[in-house]
Amino acid sequence: MTQHLTLRTRTAPAGAVIELAGELDHHSAPEVRAALPGLDLRPGQQLVLDLGGVTFCDSSGLTVLIAARNHALAAGGGIALAAVPDPVSRIFRIVGLDQVFPVHPTVRAAEAAWRPTAS
């Protein structure tokens, strides 16, 4: 049985933040993908995905995280992941995504590490 995914968005000085909680899988990934076009992400900003509440992530979840990265890059911004749970972090290492996404222990750390890029 799939646990409901909770998705909250907010805007911080560094850019958009998406907070996810629950299972990020083939049932919930479309909800995350649908939220991407509505984000207020400007060139030089970053999108932070807070995964601290994610309890499960399958290949569809990984795919939507890559789609979020592509969305951020297309907007002229960057992306960072925050509070990645150990099981998800292990999957990232296995498939090589730890080389693609900057990862921070908290959203605050991701925001502190952000440096605006030239427009």
C-alpha positions as CSV (number, residue, x, y, z in Angstrom):
1,M,0.0,0.0,0.0
2,T,1.4,3.4,-1.0
3,Q,1.8,6.0,1.7
4,H,0.5,9.4,0.6
5,L,3.1,11.9,-0.5
6,T,3.0,15.4,1.0
7,L,4.5,18.1,-1.2
8,R,5.0,21.7,0.0
9,T,6.7,24.4,-1.9
10,R,8.0,27.7,-0.6
11,T,10.3,30.4,-1.9
12,A,13.5,31.3,-0.1
13,P,16.2,33.9,-0.9
14,A,18.2,31.2,-2.7
15,G,15.2,30.1,-4.8
16,A,12.4,27.5,-4.6
17,V,12.3,24.8,-1.9
18,I,10.2,21.6,-2.3
19,E,9.6,19.6,0.8
20,L,8.6,16.0,0.3
21,A,7.3,13.5,2.8
22,G,6.1,10.0,2.2
23,E,6.8,7.6,-0.6
24,L,8.3,9.0,-3.8
25,D,7.2,6.3,-6.3
26,H,5.3,5.7,-9.5
27,H,2.1,6.8,-7.9
28,S,3.4,10.1,-6.5
29,A,6.1,11.1,-8.9
30,P,3.6,12.7,-11.4
31,E,2.5,15.1,-8.6
32,V,6.1,16.2,-8.1
33,R,6.6,16.6,-11.9
34,A,3.4,18.6,-12.2
35,A,4.6,21.1,-9.5
36,L,7.9,21.9,-11.4
37,P,6.5,24.4,-13.9
38,G,4.8,26.5,-11.2
39,L,8.0,27.1,-9.2
40,D,9.4,30.6,-9.0
41,L,12.9,29.8,-10.0
42,R,15.0,32.5,-11.7
43,P,18.4,32.4,-13.4
44,G,21.1,32.1,-10.8
45,Q,18.9,30.7,-8.1
46,Q,18.7,27.1,-6.9
47,L,16.0,24.6,-6.4
48,V,16.3,22.7,-3.1
49,L,14.6,19.4,-2.7
50,D,14.1,18.5,1.0
51,L,13.9,14.8,1.1
52,G,14.0,14.5,4.9
53,G,10.5,13.0,5.1
54,V,10.9,10.6,2.2
55,T,10.3,7.0,3.4
56,F,10.7,5.2,0.1
57,C,12.0,6.1,-3.4
58,D,11.8,3.8,-6.5
59,S,13.0,4.4,-10.1
60,S,10.1,6.7,-10.8
61,G,11.1,8.8,-7.9
62,L,14.7,8.9,-9.1
63,T,13.5,9.9,-12.5
64,V,11.4,12.8,-11.2
65,L,14.4,14.1,-9.2
66,I,16.4,14.1,-12.5
67,A,13.5,15.9,-14.1
68,A,13.6,18.5,-11.3
69,R,17.4,18.9,-12.0
70,N,16.7,19.4,-15.7
71,H,14.0,21.9,-14.9
72,A,16.3,23.9,-12.6
73,L,19.1,23.9,-15.2
74,A,16.7,24.9,-18.0
75,A,15.7,27.9,-15.8
76,G,19.3,28.9,-15.5
77,G,19.6,27.8,-11.9
78,G,21.0,25.0,-9.9
79,I,19.8,22.2,-7.7
80,A,20.6,20.8,-4.3
81,L,19.2,18.0,-2.2
82,A,18.8,18.2,1.5
83,A,18.3,15.7,4.3
84,V,18.5,12.7,2.1
85,P,17.6,9.6,4.1
86,D,20.2,6.8,4.3
87,P,18.3,4.3,2.2
88,V,17.8,6.9,-0.6
89,S,21.4,8.0,-0.3
90,R,22.5,4.4,-0.7
91,I,20.5,4.1,-3.9
92,F,22.0,7.4,-5.1
93,R,25.5,6.0,-4.6
94,I,24.7,2.7,-6.3
95,V,23.3,4.4,-9.5
96,G,25.9,7.2,-9.5
97,L,23.5,10.1,-8.7
98,D,25.7,11.1,-5.8
99,Q,27.9,12.5,-8.5
100,V,25.1,14.5,-10.1
101,F,23.4,16.2,-7.1
102,P,25.0,18.3,-4.5
103,V,23.7,17.0,-1.1
104,H,23.5,18.9,2.2
105,P,22.5,17.7,5.6
106,T,19.7,20.3,5.9
107,V,17.8,22.9,3.8
108,R,19.6,25.6,5.8
109,A,23.0,24.1,4.9
110,A,22.0,24.0,1.2
111,E,20.9,27.6,1.4
112,A,24.1,28.6,3.1
113,A,26.2,26.9,0.4
114,W,24.3,28.6,-2.4
115,R,26.2,31.1,-4.4
116,P,24.3,33.0,-7.1
117,T,25.6,32.5,-10.6
118,A,26.0,35.2,-13.1
119,S,22.8,35.9,-15.2
